[in-house]
């Protein structure tokens, strides 16, 4: 038995939730709209880790959880399981994404050019403390470009394949109804390629960053370079039962390709990661992990099982939080074992001195 039953605590549980809600403003449609409008990147992260693209629901979950992202993701995933699946969207290609930002660190000049887009990468990190004194921080006026960037950009990897820089590993298209779904199928190892990419797409940003950073620092088999990183909006194209393909709208997406010298030495090896919302650090770290899992390595941060299990936000946070639940029975059994061990152990010290009982000391502390 892992836990002791908690009884008679319904009133206490209700009061605990009341105290939590008391510290927060009232949950209203206006507050949810403010979260969505003022914290778009947090909303994006919640949608990505919940694998549910709905900004209003993500903003609601964040507001309801008081900003606790793990709780918000749990709320969204629980809600997601209650909804029917009506269609499967058509595949989206790099070159079809409405591109807002697109850069490469591997090449200075790339087909379509570099597009900086929205980013703080090149800005001074200065905390604008004047706002606390009543100053207003207005957005800088927008100066339109004389020649706007094209709405879509070609895939850099296509150019690399043409020049023999990467192996052409593209397989025949898999029918949409045959693509495995990690939200419905158990994760087995070795994991299908689709399961690996789906798990990374909904993985915990912080966990993926930690393991990706470990790989980058040398605890992995590769030292990668950003090949193609882009933020954009992808069309959700659905096929009507009569055969017509139509657009149901756009969703914000991030995707990254990381590149490294292949083990064979003749070509470059690519790692890939994509997710809902704009979250560059997650896709860079995820593509680095995907790339590292291509190679045989003894490093845990390059092990498929280690990476995919330990970057799963809901399971990881749930397992950590479950230690707050009652463990009286298991802990008492540990104390009983400790008492037994001390009873069987010969007394040490001066003759006539009683041996200290550490189990009794622990029992006094916990009581």
C-alpha positions as a printed Julia matrix, in Angstrom:
367×3 Matrix{Float64}:
   0.0    0.0     0.0
   1.53   3.31   -1.06
  -0.73   5.84    0.65
  -2.85   6.07    3.76
  -6.41   7.22    3.15
  -7.18  10.77    4.21
 -10.63  11.01    5.78
 -12.64  13.79    7.3
 -10.71  16.44    5.37
 -13.36  17.68    2.95
 -13.82  20.95    4.84
 -10.07  21.49    5.08
  -9.64  20.82    1.35
 -12.38  23.3     0.54
 -10.74  25.93    2.74
  -7.34  25.3     1.14
  -8.77  25.95   -2.31
 -10.6   29.03   -1.02
  -7.33  30.46    0.34
  -5.65  29.82   -3.01
  -8.43  31.61   -4.91
  -8.48  34.44   -2.37
  -4.99  35.53   -3.43
  -6.12  35.9    -7.05
  -8.39  38.42   -8.76
 -11.83  37.23   -9.78
 -11.77  34.91  -12.77
 -13.55  36.9   -15.48
 -13.62  37.05  -19.26
 -11.83  40.41  -19.07
  -8.98  38.95  -17.02
  -8.62  36.04  -19.44
  -8.55  38.45  -22.4
  -5.83  40.48  -20.66
  -3.68  37.37  -20.13
  -4.02  36.47  -23.8
  -3.22  40.01  -24.94
  -0.32  40.77  -22.57
   1.38  37.35  -22.23
   1.3   35.87  -25.76
   4.52  33.87  -25.4
   3.35  32.29  -22.14
   0.06  31.4   -23.82
   2.03  29.88  -26.71
   4.13  27.79  -24.35
   1.03  26.48  -22.58
  -0.57  25.5   -25.89
   2.59  23.75  -27.07
   3.05  21.69  -23.91
  -0.65  20.86  -23.75
  -0.73  19.94  -27.48
  -3.94  21.94  -27.76
  -4.06  25.06  -29.93
  -6.71  27.38  -28.51
  -5.39  30.73  -27.21
  -8.54  31.59  -25.24
  -8.54  28.25  -23.41
  -4.79  28.53  -22.75
  -5.24  32.05  -21.33
  -8.14  30.77  -19.19
  -6.03  27.91  -17.82
  -3.15  30.27  -16.97
  -5.48  32.72  -15.22
  -7.3   29.92  -13.37
  -3.98  28.43  -12.2
  -2.61  31.8   -11.08
   0.28  31.51  -13.54
   1.34  28.0   -12.46
   2.22  26.68  -15.91
   2.27  23.01  -14.93
  -1.22  23.31  -13.47
  -2.38  25.17  -16.58
  -0.99  22.47  -18.89
  -2.69  19.79  -16.78
  -6.02  21.64  -17.07
  -5.65  21.91  -20.84
  -4.65  18.28  -21.33
  -7.55  17.11  -19.18
  -9.95  19.26  -21.2
  -8.42  18.0   -24.45
  -9.25  14.39  -23.59
 -12.96  15.27  -23.4
 -13.13  16.61  -26.96
 -13.9   14.52  -30.05
 -11.4   14.34  -32.9
 -13.23  15.34  -36.06
 -10.5   15.6   -38.72
  -6.81  15.17  -39.36
  -5.2   18.14  -41.08
  -3.1   17.86  -44.22
   0.7   17.88  -43.88
   2.43  21.28  -43.77
   5.7   21.92  -45.59
   8.41  24.44  -44.71
   7.83  26.36  -47.88
   4.07  26.68  -47.19
   4.41  28.42  -43.79
   3.59  32.13  -43.68
   7.02  33.14  -42.37
   7.44  35.96  -39.86
  11.0   35.21  -38.74
  13.56  32.98  -40.44
  17.31  32.82  -39.75
  20.24  30.48  -40.25
  23.5   30.44  -38.3
  25.1   27.91  -40.65
  25.09  30.17  -43.75
  25.28  33.92  -44.23
  23.29  33.88  -47.45
  20.43  31.42  -47.81
  17.68  31.04  -50.42
  15.04  33.63  -49.55
  17.39  35.58  -47.27
  17.54  36.09  -43.52
  14.45  37.65  -41.88
  14.95  38.86  -38.3
  11.26  39.31  -37.5
  10.11  39.82  -33.87
  12.98  39.16  -31.46
  14.91  40.6   -28.51
  18.12  38.87  -29.6
  19.84  42.12  -30.54
  18.39  44.39  -27.82
  19.86  45.7   -24.57
  18.46  43.83  -21.57
  17.52  46.83  -19.44
  14.74  46.6   -16.86
  12.38  49.53  -17.47
  11.95  50.5   -13.82
  10.47  53.87  -14.76
   7.17  52.15  -15.44
   6.83  51.55  -11.67
   6.96  55.33  -11.18
   4.14  55.97  -13.6
   6.01  56.32  -16.88
   4.38  54.85  -19.95
   6.42  52.56  -22.16
   4.93  53.04  -25.6
   5.7   50.81  -28.56
   8.13  52.27  -31.06
   6.48  53.58  -34.22
   6.52  51.11  -37.07
   8.34  52.18  -40.2
   7.05  50.11  -43.11
   9.64  48.49  -45.33
   9.7   49.77  -48.9
   9.8   46.15  -50.13
   8.13  43.67  -47.75
   9.59  40.21  -47.35
   7.89  37.4   -49.28
   5.15  35.66  -47.26
   6.78  32.23  -47.61
  10.38  31.04  -47.69
  11.94  28.0   -49.35
  13.28  25.16  -47.21
  17.04  25.41  -46.81
  17.3   21.63  -46.54
  15.98  21.26  -50.1
  18.91  23.35  -51.37
  21.3   21.26  -49.24
  19.93  18.03  -50.68
  20.42  19.32  -54.21
  24.08  19.98  -53.42
  24.65  16.65  -51.66
  25.24  18.19  -48.25
  22.59  16.05  -46.52
  21.37  12.58  -47.31
  17.96  12.36  -48.94
  16.16  10.28  -46.33
  12.65  11.35  -47.29
  10.32   8.38  -47.27
   7.09   8.0   -49.15
   4.21   9.94  -47.67
   2.36   8.08  -44.92
  -1.45   8.18  -45.12
  -2.83  10.55  -42.51
  -4.89   7.86  -40.8
  -1.77   5.69  -40.38
   0.38   8.26  -38.55
   0.88   7.02  -34.97
  -0.39   9.33  -32.22
   1.54   9.52  -28.95
  -1.53  10.94  -27.16
  -3.4    7.68  -27.86
  -0.65   5.07  -28.1
   1.77   4.1   -25.38
   5.37   5.28  -25.81
   7.53   2.23  -26.59
  11.23   2.04  -27.39
  12.73   2.3   -29.86
  10.09   4.96  -30.47
   8.68   5.54  -33.95
   9.96   8.74  -35.51
   6.49  10.29  -35.25
   6.31   9.52  -31.51
   9.72  11.08  -30.91
   8.83  14.32  -32.7
   5.37  14.48  -31.11
   6.85  13.99  -27.63
   9.4   16.74  -28.22
   6.66  19.01  -29.6
   4.72  18.79  -26.32
   7.71  18.45  -24.02
   8.53  20.71  -21.09
  10.47  23.76  -22.29
  12.67  23.92  -19.2
  13.44  20.2   -19.22
  14.29  20.21  -22.91
  16.48  23.28  -22.43
  18.4   21.62  -19.58
  19.08  18.42  -21.53
  19.74  20.27  -24.79
  22.2   22.55  -22.98
  23.92  19.5   -21.5
  24.37  18.14  -25.02
  25.74  21.45  -26.25
  28.27  21.63  -23.4
  29.77  18.26  -24.23
  27.49  15.74  -22.5
  26.31  14.54  -25.89
  27.72  13.21  -29.16
  27.31  16.37  -31.29
  28.02  20.08  -31.36
  25.16  21.44  -33.49
  24.55  24.6   -35.5
  21.21  26.27  -36.28
  20.5   25.32  -39.87
  17.01  26.81  -40.28
  14.95  28.46  -37.55
  11.59  30.01  -38.25
   8.5   31.44  -36.63
   5.35  31.67  -38.65
   1.75  30.73  -39.17
   0.71  27.44  -40.74
  -2.52  26.88  -42.62
  -4.77  24.22  -41.12
  -5.95  22.53  -44.3
  -8.7   19.96  -44.05
 -10.09  17.61  -46.65
 -13.85  17.71  -47.12
 -15.56  14.29  -47.41
 -16.21  15.18  -51.06
 -12.5   15.68  -51.67
 -12.1   19.45  -51.57
  -9.2   20.75  -49.44
  -9.99  23.99  -47.61
  -8.33  26.19  -44.97
  -9.8   26.3   -41.47
  -7.45  29.12  -40.41
  -3.86  29.53  -39.26
  -1.94  28.52  -36.14
   1.3   30.02  -34.83
   4.18  27.54  -35.08
   7.92  27.38  -34.39
  10.34  24.99  -36.02
  14.08  24.47  -35.93
  16.61  22.35  -37.77
  19.97  21.7   -36.12
  22.82  20.38  -38.22
  26.02  18.52  -37.39
  28.6   16.43  -39.18
  27.27  12.91  -39.63
  29.05   9.94  -38.12
  30.0    8.65  -41.57
  31.71  11.95  -42.39
  30.26  12.24  -45.88
  27.16  14.34  -45.2
  25.5   16.49  -42.57
  23.02  15.09  -40.07
  19.82  16.99  -39.3
  17.76  17.21  -36.11
  14.26  18.7   -36.16
  11.68  20.01  -33.72
   8.42  21.92  -34.19
   5.74  23.03  -31.76
   2.58  25.09  -31.43
   3.18  28.77  -30.7
   6.36  30.81  -30.88
   8.97  29.22  -28.64
  12.43  29.34  -30.19
  14.46  28.04  -27.26
  12.32  24.91  -27.05
  12.66  24.06  -30.74
  16.42  24.68  -30.75
  16.88  22.47  -27.69
  14.44  19.88  -29.06
  16.15  19.69  -32.44
  19.49  19.31  -30.65
  18.1   16.39  -28.65
  16.6   14.83  -31.78
  19.96  15.16  -33.51
  21.83  13.64  -30.57
  19.46  10.68  -30.46
  20.52   9.81  -34.02
  23.93   8.73  -32.73
  24.98   5.94  -30.41
  26.05   7.48  -27.12
  26.43   6.59  -23.44
  25.33  10.04  -22.31
  21.88  10.03  -20.66
  21.0   13.34  -22.36
  21.32  11.58  -25.72
  19.32   8.49  -24.73
  15.9    8.32  -26.36
  14.23   6.77  -23.33
  15.88   9.16  -20.86
  15.07  12.27  -22.89
  11.49  11.47  -23.89
  10.41  10.26  -20.44
  12.02  13.06  -18.47
  10.85  15.99  -20.6
   7.16  15.03  -20.27
   5.78  17.95  -18.21
   2.55  16.5   -16.82
   3.99  13.15  -15.76
   7.16  14.72  -14.34
   5.38  17.44  -12.35
   2.69  14.98  -11.23
   5.24  12.49   -9.96
   7.14  15.21   -8.12
   3.99  16.69   -6.58
   2.64  13.29   -5.52
   5.28  13.18   -2.78
   3.14  15.71   -0.91
   0.42  13.07   -0.56
   0.19  10.96    2.63
   2.97   8.36    2.83
   2.36   7.39    6.46
   2.23   3.63    5.9
   5.4    3.38    3.83
   7.3    5.74    6.12
   6.24   3.81    9.24
   7.39   0.58    7.61
  10.78   2.23    7.04
  10.9    3.19   10.73
   9.99  -0.39   11.72
  12.84  -1.69    9.58
  15.17   0.86   11.16
  14.11  -0.19   14.65
  14.68  -3.83   13.79
  18.13  -3.13   12.42
  19.11  -1.2    15.55
  17.74  -3.95   17.81
  19.86  -6.59   16.09
  22.99  -4.38   16.0
  25.4   -4.9    18.98
  25.5   -1.93   21.34
  28.63   0.22   20.98
  30.2    2.61   23.41
  31.09   2.39   27.06
  29.95  -0.56   29.1
  26.59   0.05   30.66
  25.67   2.86   28.21
  22.46   2.32   26.29
  22.86   2.51   22.53
  21.02   5.51   21.04
  17.86   4.68   19.14
  17.85   6.83   15.93
  14.39   5.56   15.01
  13.02   6.93   18.28
  14.67  10.27   17.61
  13.13  10.45   14.14
   9.74   9.45   15.56
   9.94  12.25   18.12
  10.75  14.78   15.39
   7.93  13.79   13.05
   5.4   13.65   15.9
